[in-house]
Amino acid sequence: MSPPSYEPIVIPLRSWRLPSTRAALQARDVRALFALAKHHGATQTRIAIATGMLQGRVSEVMSGVRTITAMETYERVAEGLGMPDEARMMFGLAPQHPAGLDHLGPVGRAEIIQTFPSQSMAAQDIRTAARQVTAIDVLAVRGLGILGLNDSLLRPELIGEPDVPRTLRVLLLSPEGQAAARRAEEINETPESFSAGIQLAEARLRELSTIAPSLTVEVYRYNVFPVWRLITLDEIQYVSAFGQKWEGHESAVYKIAPTPQGALHRGFRRLFEQTLRTAQRVI
């Protein structure tokens, strides 16, 4: 007999670790995840109740008629399917129990002081911190969402603050290199439009250096395939990742602080400095 529709959905941990499930999590393939729940005995009604969706909507997702794109819905799907923290992070969501990340050890856990499901959820925290710092380092691909647009993450904070001397170092992907062409293909953009976005960001950063006289702006081009997206405000780091199917702002964001023996903060600091060492300065 099938379990009642209101009972929690239980998917064994081993199933979350299957290569096919990991691929579905990374691609945010909700259809495949619902199929996994069905494989473990969940009906469409049970999935709908667990995720707070209409049964008709669940049916559309499972038949491929509808896709899920909203972060709020991703969160409900993760909650409803009982997704463990390691699966949540692959799905682009913050873990529910950061202290349970045993693979990091106690020192690593202490470095991660907060997690956010996406950049939009971290935006207020980042903007508040940016108003109080004197050194900002950014490792990005195009950086439009961070600095290149009027309403981007950090640009209003850099223009609107009092005349306090500050430095801004920005590493952007070289628009002319093979890494840019590969990344453009990965996110289904033409190399021309992708490169144009980087060049627009550079132009806007050059403009920023003239309208914010108290800000020293340095912009560099690097030619290594991008994996990590990094915003450092003095000593606090906000780290996210570039996926095969999503941009850095869609990734979970980890707020990392330095600790006496912590490896994460030191590693990301070293990543920035080593990338800077081989980069070409353009501004």
C-alpha positions in Angstrom: 0.0 0.0 0.0 1.3 3.5 -0.9 2.2 5.8 2.0 -0.4 8.6 2.7 0.0 11.7 0.6 1.0 13.8 3.6 3.9 11.7 4.7 7.4 13.2 4.1 9.2 12.0 1.0 12.3 10.0 1.9 15.0 9.5 -0.7 18.0 7.4 0.5 21.4 9.3 0.7 22.9 6.8 -1.7 20.4 7.9 -4.4 21.4 11.6 -3.9 25.0 10.6 -4.6 24.4 8.7 -7.8 26.1 10.4 -10.8 22.8 10.8 -12.6 21.3 12.6 -9.6 24.4 14.8 -9.1 24.1 15.8 -12.8 20.4 16.7 -12.3 21.3 18.8 -9.3 24.0 20.7 -11.1 21.6 21.3 -14.0 18.7 22.2 -11.7 16.7 19.6 -13.5 13.6 19.5 -11.4 11.9 17.0 -13.8 14.7 14.5 -13.1 14.4 15.1 -9.3 10.7 14.5 -9.4 11.3 11.3 -11.3 13.7 10.3 -8.6 11.1 10.9 -6.0 8.6 8.9 -8.0 11.1 6.0 -8.2 11.1 5.9 -4.4 7.3 5.7 -4.2 6.1 9.3 -4.2 3.0 10.0 -6.2 2.4 13.4 -8.0 -0.1 14.3 -5.2 2.5 13.5 -2.6 5.2 15.6 -4.4 2.7 18.5 -4.8 1.9 18.5 -1.1 5.5 18.3 -0.1 6.7 21.1 -2.4 3.7 23.4 -2.0 2.8 23.1 -5.8 -0.4 22.4 -7.5 -0.6 18.8 -8.7 -1.2 20.0 -12.3 2.0 22.0 -12.1 3.9 18.9 -10.9 2.4 17.0 -13.8 3.5 19.6 -16.3 7.1 19.6 -14.9 7.3 15.8 -15.0 6.0 15.7 -18.6 8.5 18.4 -19.7 5.8 21.0 -20.5 7.0 23.4 -17.8 10.4 24.2 -16.3 11.3 25.7 -13.0 13.4 28.8 -12.8 12.4 30.6 -9.6 14.8 30.4 -6.6 11.9 30.3 -4.2 10.5 27.2 -6.0 14.0 25.6 -6.0 14.0 26.0 -2.2 10.5 24.4 -1.9 11.6 21.5 -4.1 14.7 20.9 -1.9 12.7 21.1 1.3 9.9 18.9 0.0 12.2 16.2 -1.3 14.3 16.2 1.9 17.4 17.2 0.1 20.6 16.7 2.2 23.0 19.6 2.5 25.6 18.2 0.1 22.8 17.9 -2.5 21.4 21.4 -1.7 24.8 22.9 -2.4 25.1 21.1 -5.8 21.6 22.4 -6.5 22.9 26.0 -5.9 21.3 26.5 -2.4 22.8 27.2 0.9 23.1 24.3 3.4 20.5 24.2 6.1 23.0 23.0 8.7 26.4 24.5 8.0 27.8 23.0 11.2 27.1 19.6 9.7 29.6 20.1 6.9 31.9 17.5 8.4 34.1 17.3 5.3 35.4 20.8 6.1 36.4 20.0 9.7 35.9 22.5 12.6 38.4 25.0 11.2 36.7 25.2 7.8 33.3 25.4 9.3 34.4 28.4 11.4 35.5 30.2 8.2 32.1 30.1 6.6 30.2 32.6 8.7 27.1 32.8 6.6 25.5 31.3 3.5 23.1 32.7 1.0 21.1 30.9 -1.7 22.1 33.4 -4.4 23.6 36.9 -4.9 20.2 38.5 -4.7 19.9 37.1 -1.1 23.4 38.3 -0.2 23.1 41.7 -1.8 22.1 43.8 1.2 24.8 42.2 3.3 27.4 42.9 0.7 26.3 46.5 0.1 26.3 47.3 3.8 29.8 45.9 4.2 31.0 47.8 1.1 30.2 51.1 2.7 32.7 50.5 5.5 35.8 49.2 3.7 38.8 50.8 2.0 39.9 47.9 -0.2 37.7 45.9 -2.7 38.9 43.1 -4.9 36.7 41.5 -7.5 37.3 38.3 -9.5 34.6 38.0 -12.1 33.9 37.2 -15.8 32.2 40.3 -17.1 31.4 42.0 -13.8 28.4 43.8 -15.2 26.1 42.7 -12.3 28.8 43.7 -9.8 30.1 47.0 -11.1 29.2 47.6 -14.7 25.5 48.8 -14.5 23.9 51.7 -12.8 22.0 49.4 -10.5 24.7 46.7 -10.1 25.7 45.3 -6.8 28.6 47.6 -5.8 28.5 50.6 -8.2 26.0 52.8 -6.3 28.0 52.2 -3.0 31.2 53.4 -4.6 29.7 56.5 -6.2 27.5 57.6 -3.3 29.8 57.3 -0.3 31.8 60.2 1.2 35.3 61.0 -0.1 37.2 58.3 1.7 40.3 57.0 -0.2 39.6 53.4 -1.4 41.1 51.0 -3.8 39.2 48.8 -6.3 41.0 45.9 -8.1 39.0 44.1 -10.7 40.0 41.0 -12.6 37.9 40.4 -15.7 38.1 37.6 -18.3 40.1 38.6 -21.4 37.5 39.0 -24.2 40.0 37.9 -26.8 41.1 34.6 -25.3 40.1 31.0 -25.7 38.7 30.9 -22.1 36.1 33.6 -23.1 35.1 31.7 -26.2 34.7 28.5 -24.2 32.6 30.2 -21.5 30.4 31.9 -24.1 29.7 28.4 -25.6 29.0 27.0 -22.2 26.2 29.5 -21.5 24.9 29.5 -25.0 26.1 33.0 -26.1 28.0 34.0 -29.2 31.6 34.9 -28.6 30.9 38.4 -30.0 28.1 39.3 -27.6 30.0 37.7 -24.7 33.2 39.7 -25.4 31.1 42.9 -25.9 29.8 42.5 -22.4 33.4 42.4 -21.0 34.4 45.4 -23.0 31.3 47.3 -21.8 32.2 46.5 -18.2 35.7 47.8 -18.8 34.3 51.1 -20.3 32.0 51.5 -17.3 34.9 50.9 -14.9 37.0 53.5 -16.7 34.1 55.9 -16.3 33.8 55.0 -12.6 37.5 56.0 -12.1 36.6 59.5 -13.3 33.3 60.1 -11.4 34.6 58.7 -8.1 37.8 60.7 -7.5 38.5 59.2 -4.1 38.5 55.7 -5.7 41.7 54.2 -7.2 40.6 51.8 -9.9 42.7 49.0 -11.3 41.3 46.7 -14.0 43.0 43.6 -15.3 42.3 40.9 -17.9 43.1 37.3 -17.1 42.9 34.3 -19.5 42.2 31.3 -17.3 38.9 29.5 -17.5 36.6 30.9 -14.8 35.5 28.7 -11.9 35.2 31.0 -8.9 33.6 34.4 -8.5 35.1 36.4 -5.7 34.2 39.7 -4.0 36.6 40.6 -1.1 35.7 43.6 1.1 38.8 44.3 3.2 39.2 40.8 4.7 35.7 39.4 4.2 35.2 37.2 1.1 31.9 36.5 -0.7 32.5 33.4 -2.9 30.3 31.8 -5.5 30.9 29.6 -8.5 30.3 29.6 -12.3 28.4 26.5 -13.4 28.0 24.9 -16.8 24.4 26.1 -16.9 24.3 29.2 -14.6 26.1 32.4 -14.0 27.9 33.3 -10.8 25.1 35.5 -9.4 22.8 32.4 -9.5 25.1 30.3 -7.4 25.0 30.0 -3.6 27.2 32.7 -2.0 29.5 31.8 1.0 30.7 34.6 3.3 34.1 33.6 4.5 36.2 35.3 7.2 39.9 34.7 8.0 40.8 32.4 10.8 44.3 31.5 12.3 44.5 28.1 10.5 41.7 28.3 8.0 42.4 27.0 4.5 39.5 28.5 2.5 40.2 32.2 3.1 43.9 31.7 2.4 43.2 29.7 -0.7 40.9 32.2 -2.3 43.2 35.1 -1.4 46.0 33.1 -3.1 43.8 32.5 -6.1 43.2 36.2 -6.5 46.8 37.2 -6.1 48.1 34.5 -8.5 45.6 35.4 -11.1 46.5 39.0 -10.8 50.2 38.2 -11.2 49.7 36.8 -14.7 46.9 39.2 -15.8 47.3 42.3 -18.1 46.4 45.6 -16.7 44.0 47.6 -18.9 43.0 50.5 -16.6 
